[in-house]
Amino acid sequence: MKKYVGLILAIIIAMDVVVSFVSDRAVEIVFGIEMNVWLYRFLWSGLAFLLAKGFVDEFKKNRPNQK
């Protein structure tokens, strides 16, 4: 179950980035700080990518070799 947390967080973050394209805002507020929407999308997309990559790496490491 623990290894799926990163994947679940990556999916939630990806959905948040998609919703930011639907809503028409110039800035997003993150932890009380106003941030340009494009910087917001870039940072959250990068975090989602790293979480998904970590999940894939862990999945490949624990998977038995198949030919």
C-alpha positions in Angstrom: 0.0 0.0 0.0 2.8 2.4 0.8 4.3 2.3 -2.7 0.9 3.4 -4.2 0.9 6.7 -2.2 3.2 8.4 -4.7 1.1 7.3 -7.6 -2.1 8.5 -5.9 -0.5 11.9 -5.1 0.8 12.2 -8.7 -2.7 11.6 -10.1 -4.2 14.2 -7.7 -1.6 16.7 -8.6 -2.1 16.0 -12.3 -5.8 16.6 -12.0 -5.1 19.9 -10.1 -2.9 21.0 -13.0 -5.6 20.2 -15.5 -8.2 22.1 -13.5 -5.9 25.1 -13.4 -6.2 25.2 -17.2 -10.0 25.1 -17.0 -10.2 27.9 -14.4 -9.3 31.3 -15.8 -6.9 32.8 -13.3 -3.7 34.7 -13.7 -2.3 33.7 -10.3 -2.7 30.8 -7.9 -2.3 30.9 -4.2 0.0 28.3 -2.8 0.5 28.2 1.0 -0.6 31.8 1.2 1.8 33.0 -1.6 0.5 34.4 -4.9 2.2 32.6 -7.7 2.1 33.0 -11.5 -0.2 30.3 -12.9 2.4 29.1 -15.4 5.0 28.7 -12.6 2.4 26.9 -10.5 1.7 24.5 -13.3 5.4 23.9 -14.0 6.2 23.2 -10.3 3.3 20.9 -9.7 3.8 19.1 -13.0 7.4 18.5 -12.1 6.4 17.1 -8.7 3.8 14.8 -10.3 6.5 13.6 -12.7 9.0 12.9 -9.9 6.3 11.0 -7.9 5.2 8.9 -10.9 8.8 8.2 -11.9 9.5 7.0 -8.3 6.5 4.7 -8.5 7.6 3.3 -11.8 11.2 2.7 -10.6 10.0 1.0 -7.4 7.6 -1.1 -9.4 10.3 -2.2 -11.8 12.7 -2.9 -8.9 10.2 -5.2 -7.2 9.0 -7.0 -10.3 10.7 -10.3 -11.1 12.7 -10.4 -14.4 10.6 -11.5 -17.3 11.9 -12.2 -20.7 
